[in-house]
Every structure is written in C-alpha cells, then in structure tokens.
C-alpha cells in the first residue's frame, strides 16, 4: 500500500490528466463522487493538518504581516487580472463577468496539499486558507460590485458552514492529534502527501464529471474559456512570486504561489445561485477548477526541486 501511495504522489501529474479525461468521457465516474466532495475536502484538510502542530501555528500567527500580504495578493492583483482577462477573451456579457468573479475568489481549499508537495510552509498555507475563506463573504461581493456594477447576494450561512465543516474542524482535529501524539503521526509523514494526492484525484473526478456536459457543449469555444482560465492561473503564479519582495524564505514564497494561484471555484456557484444571476457566470470558475488541478501538480513538482 505504501508503494502505491508513493507511486501516485510521484506520478500525480499523469494521474490528474487521466482522471480529467475519464471525467469528461465517462461523467458517471465523477457524478458518483460529486455528492461526497464536501467530505473529501474535509478529509484532505485533516490529512494535511496531521503534518504540523500547534507550535507551528503559533509561529505563523506571530507574523500577521504575512497574512496581510496574502490578502492583498489574493484579492488585489488577481481581481484586476480577472477583469482584464475577461475583457480580453470575452469582451462583455456573462462569461466576462464570470471571469471577473473568478479573479475575486479566495484561495482553494486544496492549496495546502500542493504546498506540502512543493515543500512549502504547510501551517502558513492552512492559516492563509482559513482566513481568506472566512473573509470572502465580505470582500468578494464588494470587489465584484466595484468591478462590474453587479450586486451579489451573500449566502453567508452556507459559506460559514463550509468553512467550519471543511476547513476549521478538520484542521483543529489534525493539529490536535499531531500535537498530542507527535511520535505516532510523525512516523507517517512520508505518506501524507500520497494520501492527499489520492483524495485530490477523487475531488478532480467530482469536479469534472458533473461539468462534463457543459464543457463539451461549448465545442471549440471551450478552448477559449480554458485559455482564459489558464492565463489567469499563470498570472496567479507570477503574482504569488511577488512575495519575494518581502521574504527570501523559499518555503514562504512557495506557500504564497499556491495561495494566490488557486481559487475556490465552488464559492462562485454559490454566489451566482443565491443572487439569481445567469448560471453562465459560474462557467469560468468550473473551467478554472479543472485547469488549476492540472497545472498545480506540475508547479509543485518543479518547485520541490529547488
């Protein structure tokens, strides 16, 4: 079993491509896991949280300037990048608005896994993730209204519930277990990235399957939407690297790169549905979800070599 887990982690890029293709060709495989995406994300956070203890979290909290920079990078340049790429690829309309909304979204829940694989600061990534998501109901609608003139209704209850069940509780449990039983859980450190990779693949299937018909339905234009998503994703990597202006710590820079480049796509659908807006506004986020889940393991592999 340990060899299988290690094999999946080492070849995650290829497994991701296969999983994405499988989800598109046989959507039923992804549809099965779609109803479990919440528990899968929570399990992923639990596994990742077993890699650091309360002492690591305290060290992160002693540097609030790091979190402030993360907020600026995630919601500042990326929001503008979403607006500009939306206009560049779509001009105006629902897809352009959706690309703008995409740029304003908080960090994706899976970002700590990629930080772990890239040998970054996992505790820092977990704190960034929690804070960015917690503030998103207040920041995203403001930014979206400012950039597009469109008002978003905030599904505050569902977002808070998601934060608590998917991020907060699993993280507290994982950190508590690591702090209370450091020897036992430390003994399995080499397995956590591999276990997280397997969960990551199941989440990818759960994302692609339900959206397969929509993606294929756009025909050749799907490549245009995917191109816009890829460009925004690449901009995210570059913006994350801007953290080098205030820190030379390789682990911290790696953490910023994935914190900024990955977007929590599910929040887009929640905002759009709650606001009664055209469902097409959520399409760029669905495409971005697939794109970021393919590029992130590649980036992690490259950064881990440094």
C-alpha positions as CSV (number, residue, x, y, z in Angstrom):
1,X,0.0,0.0,0.0
2,X,2.8,2.4,0.9
3,X,4.4,1.8,-2.5
4,X,1.1,2.5,-4.3
5,X,0.7,5.8,-2.3
6,X,4.2,6.8,-3.2
7,X,3.7,5.9,-6.8
8,X,0.6,8.1,-7.1
9,X,2.3,11.0,-5.5
10,X,5.4,10.7,-7.8
11,X,3.3,10.5,-10.9
12,X,0.4,12.7,-9.9
13,X,0.6,14.9,-13.0
14,X,-0.2,11.9,-15.2
15,X,-2.9,10.6,-12.9
16,X,-4.5,14.1,-13.0
17,X,-4.6,14.1,-16.8
18,X,-6.1,10.6,-16.9
19,X,-8.7,11.5,-14.2
20,X,-9.7,14.7,-16.1
21,X,-10.1,12.7,-19.3
22,X,-12.0,10.0,-17.6
23,X,-14.4,12.5,-16.0
24,X,-15.1,14.0,-19.4
25,X,-15.5,10.7,-21.3
26,X,-17.4,8.9,-18.6
27,X,-19.1,11.6,-16.5
28,X,-20.8,8.9,-14.3
29,X,-17.5,8.3,-12.6
30,X,-17.3,11.9,-11.4
31,X,-21.1,12.1,-10.7
32,X,-20.7,9.3,-8.2
33,X,-18.1,11.3,-6.2
34,X,-19.8,14.7,-6.6
35,X,-22.1,14.1,-3.6
36,X,-19.1,13.3,-1.5
37,X,-17.0,16.4,-2.4
38,X,-17.5,18.1,0.9
39,X,-16.4,15.1,3.0
40,X,-13.5,14.6,0.6
41,X,-12.3,18.2,1.0
42,X,-12.6,17.8,4.8
43,X,-10.6,14.6,4.7
44,X,-8.0,16.3,2.6
45,X,-7.7,19.1,5.2
46,X,-7.5,16.5,8.0
47,X,-4.7,14.6,6.3
48,X,-2.7,17.8,5.6
49,X,-3.2,19.1,9.1
50,X,-1.5,16.0,10.5
51,X,1.8,17.4,9.2
52,X,2.1,20.3,11.6
53,X,1.4,21.0,15.3
54,X,0.2,23.9,17.5
55,X,3.7,25.3,17.8
56,X,3.9,25.7,14.0
57,X,0.5,27.6,14.0
58,X,1.7,29.9,16.8
59,X,4.8,30.8,14.8
60,X,2.6,31.7,11.8
61,X,0.3,33.8,14.0
62,X,3.2,35.8,15.2
63,X,3.7,37.2,11.7
64,X,0.4,38.9,10.9
65,X,2.1,40.9,8.1
66,X,2.4,37.6,6.1
67,X,-1.4,37.1,6.2
68,X,-2.0,40.8,5.3
69,X,0.2,40.3,2.2
70,X,-1.6,37.2,1.2
71,X,-5.0,39.0,1.4
72,X,-3.6,41.8,-0.8
73,X,-2.2,39.5,-3.4
74,X,-5.3,37.2,-3.5
75,X,-7.9,39.9,-3.7
76,X,-6.0,42.8,-5.3
77,X,-4.0,42.0,-8.4
78,X,-5.9,38.8,-9.0
79,X,-9.3,40.7,-9.1
80,X,-7.8,43.1,-11.7
81,X,-6.4,40.2,-13.6
82,X,-9.8,38.5,-13.7
83,X,-11.4,41.7,-15.0
84,X,-8.7,42.2,-17.7
85,X,-8.6,38.6,-18.9
86,X,-12.4,38.6,-19.0
87,X,-12.5,41.6,-21.3
88,X,-9.6,40.2,-23.4
89,X,-11.2,36.8,-24.0
90,X,-15.0,37.6,-23.9
91,X,-15.4,41.3,-24.2
92,X,-18.6,41.7,-22.2
93,X,-21.5,39.5,-21.1
94,X,-21.9,36.7,-18.6
95,X,-18.6,34.9,-19.3
96,X,-16.7,38.2,-18.9
97,X,-18.5,38.8,-15.6
98,X,-17.8,35.2,-14.6
99,X,-14.1,35.6,-15.3
100,X,-14.1,38.8,-13.2
101,X,-15.8,36.9,-10.4
102,X,-13.2,34.2,-10.7
103,X,-10.4,36.7,-10.0
104,X,-12.1,37.9,-6.8
105,X,-12.4,34.4,-5.3
106,X,-10.5,33.3,-2.2
107,X,-7.9,30.5,-2.0
108,X,-8.8,27.0,-3.0
109,X,-9.2,24.5,-0.1
110,X,-6.7,22.1,-1.7
111,X,-3.8,24.6,-1.7
112,X,-2.1,23.2,1.4
113,X,-1.7,19.9,-0.3
114,X,0.2,21.4,-3.1
115,X,2.3,23.4,-0.6
116,X,3.1,20.1,1.1
117,X,4.1,18.5,-2.2
118,X,6.2,21.5,-3.1
119,X,7.9,21.5,0.4
120,X,6.5,24.8,1.4
121,X,5.2,26.1,4.8
122,X,2.1,24.0,5.4
123,X,1.0,25.7,8.6
124,X,1.2,29.1,6.9
125,X,-0.9,27.7,3.9
126,X,-3.6,26.4,6.3
127,X,-3.9,29.7,8.1
128,X,-3.9,31.7,4.8
129,X,-6.7,29.3,3.5
130,X,-8.9,29.7,6.6
131,X,-8.6,33.5,6.8
132,X,-9.1,34.1,3.1
133,X,-12.2,31.9,3.0
134,X,-13.6,33.4,6.2
135,X,-13.3,37.0,4.8
136,X,-14.6,36.1,1.3
137,X,-18.3,36.8,2.0
138,X,-17.4,40.4,2.8
139,X,-14.7,41.0,0.2
140,X,-15.9,39.2,-2.9
141,X,-19.3,41.0,-3.2
142,X,-17.7,44.4,-2.7
143,X,-15.0,43.8,-5.3
144,X,-17.4,42.3,-7.8
145,X,-19.8,45.2,-7.5
146,X,-16.9,47.7,-7.8
147,X,-15.5,46.0,-11.0
148,X,-18.8,45.1,-12.7
149,X,-21.6,47.0,-11.2
150,X,-23.4,43.8,-10.4
151,X,-24.6,43.1,-6.9
152,X,-24.1,39.7,-5.3
153,X,-26.2,38.3,-2.6
154,X,-24.1,36.6,0.1
155,X,-25.0,33.0,1.1
156,X,-23.4,33.8,4.5
157,X,-24.8,30.8,6.3
158,X,-23.6,28.2,3.7
159,X,-20.2,29.7,3.4
160,X,-19.7,29.8,7.2
161,X,-20.9,26.2,7.5
162,X,-18.5,25.2,4.7
163,X,-15.6,26.9,6.5
164,X,-16.4,25.2,9.8
165,X,-17.1,21.7,8.4
166,X,-14.5,21.6,5.6
167,X,-11.6,23.8,6.9
168,X,-11.9,24.6,10.6
169,X,-12.9,21.4,12.3
170,X,-10.6,19.0,10.3
171,X,-7.7,21.4,10.8
172,X,-8.3,21.6,14.6
173,X,-8.6,17.8,14.8
174,X,-5.5,17.2,12.7
175,X,-3.3,19.8,14.5
176,X,-4.5,18.5,17.9
177,X,-3.7,14.9,17.0
178,X,-0.2,15.9,15.8
179,X,0.4,18.0,18.9
180,X,-0.8,15.3,21.3
181,X,0.8,12.3,19.6
182,X,3.8,13.7,17.6
183,X,5.8,10.5,17.6
184,X,3.0,8.4,16.2
185,X,1.8,10.8,13.5
186,X,5.3,11.9,12.7
187,X,6.2,8.3,11.8
188,X,3.8,8.5,8.8
189,X,5.0,11.9,7.4
190,X,6.1,10.3,4.1
191,X,2.6,9.0,3.4
192,X,0.5,12.2,3.9
193,X,1.3,13.7,0.5
194,X,0.4,10.5,-1.2
195,X,-2.8,10.0,0.7
196,X,-3.7,13.7,-0.1
197,X,-2.9,13.0,-3.8
198,X,-5.4,10.2,-4.0
199,X,-8.1,12.3,-2.4
200,X,-7.1,15.1,-4.8
201,X,-7.8,12.8,-7.8
202,X,-11.2,11.9,-6.4
203,X,-12.1,15.5,-6.0
204,X,-11.0,16.2,-9.6
205,X,-13.3,13.5,-10.8
206,X,-16.1,15.0,-8.6
207,X,-15.5,18.4,-10.3
208,X,-15.1,17.2,-13.9
209,X,-18.0,14.7,-14.1
210,X,-20.9,17.0,-13.3
211,X,-19.5,19.7,-15.6
212,X,-18.6,17.4,-18.5
213,X,-21.7,18.0,-20.5
214,X,-21.3,21.8,-20.1
215,X,-17.6,21.7,-21.1
216,X,-18.2,19.5,-24.1
217,X,-21.3,21.5,-25.0
218,X,-19.3,24.6,-25.7
219,X,-17.5,22.8,-28.5
220,X,-14.4,24.6,-29.8
221,X,-15.2,27.6,-27.7
222,X,-14.4,25.5,-24.6
223,X,-10.7,26.1,-25.6
224,X,-11.3,29.8,-25.4
225,X,-12.7,29.6,-21.9
226,X,-10.0,27.2,-20.9
227,X,-7.4,29.6,-22.3
228,X,-8.8,32.4,-20.2
229,X,-8.6,30.2,-17.1
230,X,-5.1,29.1,-17.9
231,X,-3.9,32.7,-18.4
232,X,-5.4,33.7,-15.0
233,X,-3.9,30.7,-13.3
234,X,-0.4,31.5,-14.8
235,X,-0.8,35.2,-13.7
236,X,-1.6,33.8,-10.2
237,X,1.8,32.0,-10.1
238,X,3.6,35.2,-11.1
239,X,1.7,37.3,-8.6
240,X,2.5,34.8,-5.9
241,X,6.2,35.1,-6.7
242,X,5.9,38.8,-5.9
243,X,6.2,37.8,-2.3
244,X,9.9,37.6,-2.8
245,X,9.9,41.4,-2.4
246,X,9.3,40.9,1.4
247,X,10.6,37.4,2.1
248,X,13.5,35.3,0.8
249,X,12.3,32.2,2.7
250,X,11.7,29.6,-0.1
251,X,9.0,27.8,1.9
252,X,7.1,31.0,2.4
253,X,7.3,32.0,-1.2
254,X,6.1,28.6,-2.3
255,X,3.1,29.0,0.0
256,X,2.2,32.3,-1.5
257,X,2.5,30.9,-5.0
258,X,-0.3,28.3,-4.4
259,X,-2.3,30.6,-2.1
260,X,-2.6,33.2,-4.9
261,X,-2.9,30.9,-8.0
262,X,-5.6,28.6,-6.7
263,X,-9.2,29.8,-6.5
264,X,-12.1,28.3,-4.5
265,X,-14.4,27.7,-7.5
266,X,-17.4,26.3,-5.6
267,X,-18.0,29.7,-4.0
268,X,-18.7,31.2,-7.4
269,X,-21.6,28.8,-8.0
270,X,-23.0,29.6,-4.5
271,X,-22.8,33.4,-5.1
272,X,-24.4,33.1,-8.6
273,X,-27.2,30.9,-7.4
274,X,-28.0,33.0,-4.3
275,X,-28.1,36.2,-6.4
276,X,-30.3,34.8,-9.2
277,X,-27.8,35.6,-11.8
278,X,-27.3,33.7,-15.1
279,X,-25.7,30.4,-14.5
280,X,-23.2,31.1,-17.2
281,X,-21.4,33.5,-14.9
282,X,-20.2,30.4,-12.9
283,X,-18.8,28.7,-16.0
284,X,-15.3,30.3,-15.9
285,X,-14.9,29.0,-12.4
286,X,-15.8,25.5,-13.4
287,X,-13.2,25.6,-16.2
288,X,-10.6,27.1,-13.8
289,X,-11.2,24.3,-11.4
290,X,-10.0,21.7,-13.9
291,X,-7.1,23.8,-15.2
292,X,-5.7,24.6,-11.7
293,X,-6.0,21.0,-10.7
294,X,-3.8,20.0,-13.7
295,X,-1.2,22.8,-13.5
296,X,-0.8,22.8,-9.7
297,X,0.9,19.3,-9.5
298,X,3.3,20.3,-12.3
299,X,4.2,23.6,-10.5
300,X,4.6,21.6,-7.2
301,X,7.0,19.2,-8.9
302,X,9.1,22.0,-10.3
303,X,9.2,23.9,-7.0
304,X,10.1,20.8,-5.0
305,X,13.3,20.5,-7.0
306,X,14.6,23.9,-5.8
